[in-house]
Amino acid sequence: MAVGLTGLPELYPVAGISLGTAAAGIRYRGRDDLVLMEMAPGGTAAAVFTRNAFCAAPVSVAREHLELFSPRFLLINAGNANAGTGKQGLADARQSCKSLAEAGGCRPAEVLPFSTGVIGEPLPLARLQAGIPAVLADRAGDAAAWERAARAIMTTDTVPKGASRRFEQAGRTVTVTGIAKGSGMIHPDMATMLAYVATDAAVERDLLADCLKRAVERSFNRISVDGDTSTNDACVLLASGAAGLPAIDNEGDPALALFQEALDGVCLELAQAIIRDGEGATKFITVRVEDGATPEECAAVAFTIAHSPLVKTACFASDPNWGRILAAVGRAGLEALDIARVTIHLDDVSIVMNGGRHPDYREEMGAAVMKLPEFTIRVNLGRGNHTTEVWTTDLSYDYVKINAEYRS
């Protein structure tokens, strides 16, 4: 069960954006697994994609198309990643765009394709094409359409994930709403998941891309379930401009800060929801590294802790085996680390100081913290003024079971 997640929050509709879903039978039976997102003409778009060298065919095609035009449609299928499929996979991704373009009345390059699911299996193109009329017919712009889409993109997720924010600009309400999927193969680079965020603000294209990069760096690039970077990651931001306000087109625009804050909030909520729903997760763990010399070394320490199977299994067992945390800090690759200046806390419980165990620390104190469903591992490096937070999960029996049985 997802840690601290009980269902979708209220999702606000976004003017100029409609969504449709259909059960195409890509892999699953009896549930929607095909999603269409449509943006009204005149909007702008930005995206961040996986850096995995074996990126999926739809990632390659989406990158190409985004360079040419602002998208009219996003087409997303769950259950098949269309990754590791060679030239045929690329041909199938392009054909899916062509089929939707013919049915939806646009150019193929105005369609961005996305896939998630099992790697290395051919995309069942005929089933996807057969589902296109249904997703077009299902288009709607209300909150229920967003909720259906959030469920349709799920694979091993146990709950749908969404978030919304609103702010006032020139006396009008501007909305930012997003949905995401992701539960395993979660590690930033960019971030292993699919996320789709939309706003009715008007934002100049290059500025929109900058806003998305900043938001991703603060959210999706700060999460890890298992240290595996997927082949299919993508985060797309659509700005329809349908709120009817002047475009945000420069860094000095006072509306930019309001938009960035709302976008950051949506992305952070989605990113943390992915961790809360991590495969087999029973704990939501914040790793906070303080007083580092650079942000990069703070991140290096934080992710070394977050990726450690020994730390993660200790968290699952609620075993305050702090030596595992200490060892992770020590092998993070920091030059000239003075261990006598390092302190380690579990929430407010001081475990390590002056290079060794805190004199007042007792194991039952650490165990009490680690039994909580949410807690913080806090490391102070004592060598600067930079701080980084990442979010991770424990490593449970169920994680192994889920991934051992994923293709069965």
N, C-alpha and C positions, 0 to 999 in steps of 0.2 A: 504494500500500500504506500502511495506517495506520502512523503513526510510533510505534514502541514498543509496539504492540498485536498480540498474536498470537492472541487468542481470549478467550473469557469466563473470568474467574476462577471459583473455586468459589462457587456461589450457595446460600445456606442457605434451606431452606423456612421459611415463616412460618405458624405455627399460626393457623387461622381465615381463611386466604386460599387460594383455589384459582384455577387458570387453565385456560383451554381455548383451542385454536387450530383454525382450519379454513382450507381453500383455497376461498374464495368466488368467486374470479375477478373481484374488484373492478377490477383492472387487470392483474395479473400472472397468468401461467399456470404451473402446476406447482409452486406454493409456497404456504404458508400466508400469508394476508393479512387475516385476521379474528381478533381476540383478545377473549376475555372474562375479566375478573377479578371474582371473587365474594368478598365479605366476609361473614363470619358476622354474624347479627343482634346488635345491641348495641354495635357498634364506632362509632368517630368518624372524621371525614374533614376534610381541608383541601385547598385548591388555590390555586394562583397561575396566572393566565392572561395571555395576551398583552395588551398595551396598544395594539396596532394598531387604528385606528378601523375598518378593514375586517375585523374579526374574523370568523372562520368561523362558519357556522350552528351547528355542534356546540358551539363555545365559548359562544355565547349561551344555548343550551339547558342546557348543563352548569352554567353560572352560576345560572340560574333554579332548577334542580333542587336544587343544593347548598344553596341558601337554605332549602329546604323540609324536606329529610330527609337523614340519613346514607345514602349509597348502598348498595344491595345489590349492584349490578353496575356495572362499567365496560365499555363496548363500544367497541372500537377497530378502525378499518379503515385499511389502508395502500393507497396508490395513487390515492386521490381525496380532495382536501382539503375538499370541500363548502364552498368559500369563493368569494365573488363569485357566489353562486347565488340571491340574492334570497329572495323569499317561498317559492319552491318548495324551496329548500335548507333553510329553517327547518322547513317541513312535513315534509320527508324525515327530518330529524334527529329530530323529535318522533315520527314514525311508527316509526322504528327503535327508539326507546325503548319505544313501546307494544307492538311486536311481541315484543321480548325480555321485557317484563313479563308478557305473556300466556303466553308459553312457560315463563318461569321462576318464575311465581307471586309477583309483587310489583306494586307500583304503578309506573306509568310514570315518576313523578318520583323513584323510587329507582334509576333508570338514568341514568348519565352517559355521553353519547356523545362520541367523539373521532375525528377523521379527520386523515389526513396524505397528501400527494401533490400532484397537479396541481391548480392553482387555476382556477376558472372553468368547470369541466365538471360537469354534473349528476351527482349521486350515483346509481350504479346500484342503486337501492333494492331491486329484486326479487332481485338476486344477494345482497345483504347479508341480506335476510330469509331467503332459502333456506339461508344458512349458519348461521343461529341454532341449529337443532337439533343441528348437528355440534359447535359450540363448547360447547353445554351438555353434550352427551354426552362430550366430551373432558376435562371438568374433572378436575383432579388438583392435589394440593398439594405435590408433590415438586419437587426441584431440576430435574428434566428438564422439567417444565411451565414453570418460569420461563425455562429456556433456549429452549424452543420459542417462547415469547411474545416474548423478546428478538429472535429472528430474524424473527418474523412482522410486527413493526411497522417493519421497515427499509424505506427507499426507496432513496436513493442511497448509503446507508451501505455500506461494504465489509466491516464486521465487526459482530457484535452487541455490545451494551454492557450490562454489569451490574456490580453491586458488592454486597457484604454486610459487615456488622459484627455482632458480638455483645458483650454486656456482662452482668455479673452484678448482679441486683437482688434483695435479700432472699433470697439463696441460690439463686435461679433464673436460668436463662439467658434473656436477652431478645434477640431477633433484629431486625435492620433490613436489608431487602434491596430493591434497586431495579433497574430496567431503564430504558433510555433509547434514543431514536433521534434522530439529527441529524447532518448532515454539511455542509450548505450552508444559506443564509439564516440564518446564525448571528450574532446580535447581541442583547445583553441589552435587555429592556424588555417582558417579564421575561427571557426567554431563548428563543432560537428553536429549539425542539425539543419533543418529548414525553418526559416522564419519569413513571414510576409507582413509588412507593416504598411499602413496607408494613412494619409492625411488629406484633408480638404484644403489645406493651406496651398498657396502658390509659392514655389521655391525654385529659383534658378538652378539649372541642372548641376553645374559644377559645385555650387554651394550645397546643394542637396547631398552630393557625394561626400563632401567634407563632413557634413553633419552625421551621416551614416557611419563613416569611418570612426569618428569620435565616439559615437554611441556604442559601436561594436567593441572598440578597444576597452571600454569601461564595463562591458557586460559579457557578451558572448565569448570574448577573448580572455575571460577571467574564470572560466568554469572547466571542470574536468571530472569525469566519472572514472575513466579507465586508461587515459593516456593515448587512446587510439584516435587518429584523425581520419575522418570518413572521406570517401571519394566524391560525395555528392553535396557537400555543404553549400548553402547559399542563404543569404539574407537580402531581401529585396525591399526597397522603400519606394512607394508610389505617392506622388503629390498631385492630386487631381486639380487643385485650384478652384474647386467648385464652391468654396466658401464665399467667393466673390470679392476677395480682398486684393489689394495690390501685392505684387510678387515681392517676396523677400529676396533681394538680389545683391546684397553686399554685407560684409562683416559688421558694418556699423549700424545696420538696421536694428532698432530696439526690439523688434518682433523676433529676431533671430534667437536671442537668449531664451525667450519663452518657448519657442519651438524646440530648441535643443534640450531644454529641461524636460519637456513632455516626451520627446523621443527617447532621451536617456532613461526616463522612468519606465516607459513601455518595454524597452529592450532589457533593462535590468530585471524587471518582473518576469519576463519570459525566460531569461537566462537562468534565474534562480528556480523557476518552475521546472526547468529541465533537470536541474540537479535534484530537486525534491522528488522528482519522478525517476531518478536514476535506476537502472536495472537492479532489482534486488535491494535497493537502498532502505536502510532503517534509520540512518542518521543524516542530518543536514549539517555540514561542518564548514565553518568559516576559518580560513587560515589567514591570519593577519601578520604581516612582517613589517616591523616598525624600525625607524632610525637606521635605514640602510644608506649607503653612500650614493646609490643611484636607484631609480625605479627598476632598472633591469636586474640588479642583483637582488632586490626585494622579491621580484617575480621568480627569479631562479630558485631562491630558497623556498618560497611558497609552493611552487609547483613540484619541487623535489619532495616536499612533505606530502602534498596532495596525491602524488603518483606512487608513493611507497606502498607496496602490498603489505608490508609488515605494519606500517602505521594504520592502514585502512582496516586490516583484519583485527588489530587491537581495538580500534574504535567499535567495530561490530561486536566484539566480545565485552565491551565496556571495561577493558583491561588497561589501566593507566601505566602502560609500559613505556615510560617517558624516555628511556634509553633509545628507543626506535626513533623518536622525534629528534633527539639530540644527534643521533647518527646521520639522519637525513640533512640536518643543517650543516653538519660537518663535511658532507660529500657534495654539497651544492656547487662547489667550484669557486668559492670566494677567495680571492688572494689576501694573504696576510690577515686572516680572521683571528681576532683576539678573543678566544673562547671565554676568558675571564670577564668580558664585558657583555656576554650574551645572557639574556634572561628568557625563560619560557614559562608561560602561564596556560592553564586550562580555565577558561573564563577568568575569574578573579583569583583563582588558586595559584599561588606562586610555587613552581616546581623546581626550577633551576636558577641559580645565581652564582656568580663568581666561579663559573666553570664546573659547578657540581650541584648536588641536591641542596635545595633550600633547607636550612636547619629546622624550620617549623613544619615542613611538608610531611604529611602522613598519607599513605596509600589510599586509605578510605576516603580522603578528601578528593583525590583525583578520580576515584571510581564513581563517586556521587555525581560529578560533572559528566563523566562519559556515559552514564546511564540515561542522560537526558536525550531527547530526540534531536535537539539542536544545541550546539555549543561552539566555542571559539578556541582554536589553538593560536596563541599569541606569542610571537617571537620578537624580541627586541635585540637588534644587532649591535647597538651602541657605537655606530660609526658614521652617522650622517643624520639627515632629516627627512628622508623619503619613506613613504609607506605604500604598501600594496596589499590588497585583499583578493583572495580567490576563494571559490566555493567548490566543495567536493562532497563525496559520499563515503560511507564505509564500504567494505567489500564483504559480501555475505555469501552463504551457500546458494541463495537463489540467483545471484549474478552468474555463477558457474552453470547452474541448471538452465537458466534462460538462454544463455549463449550456446550451451551444448545441444539444446533442442531446437534452436531457431529455425533450422531448415527441415526439421522433421514434421 
